[in-house]
Amino acid sequence: MYYYGITPNQLIQAMKGELEAIEYYERLIKMAPNREEANIIRAFYEDEKKHYNNFRRLYMMMTGRPPIIPPVNKPKIKSYLQGIEQAILDELKAYEFYRDIYLSNINPYVRNTFFEAFTDENEHAAHLNYLYTKNKCK
């Protein structure tokens, strides 16, 4: 068997996190105060779908079967600003998880998949900080 250096459970956890982020950003887009901010968040939404598909592809390569993902909780967002704040924390948590997998892995395909994901998550956190500051200072 080919060595992937990651467990199927880690990929399930990553895919569930991406599905939660997709749901979260879908809701946050609707709460955005203007088109510019909605478009920024929509880009994150598209990235999360890409990550999910990349992780799903890797899971199927490893196991030969489609993943069974636990149910995703519907996001509860009290306000747009609170939603942005929570998204920053969630992105940084995902960044750390993906970075650790990347750093502990020698498989080039796995490393490339997680490198793309953790750099995107870091970029999302930076843009979300911009949105948070912009809206907090109003």
PyMOL commands that set and color helices and strands:
alter all, ss='L'
color gray80, all
select helices_A, chain A and resi 8-31+35-63+80-103+108-136
alter helices_A, ss='H'
color red, helices_A
deselect
rebuild
show_as cartoon
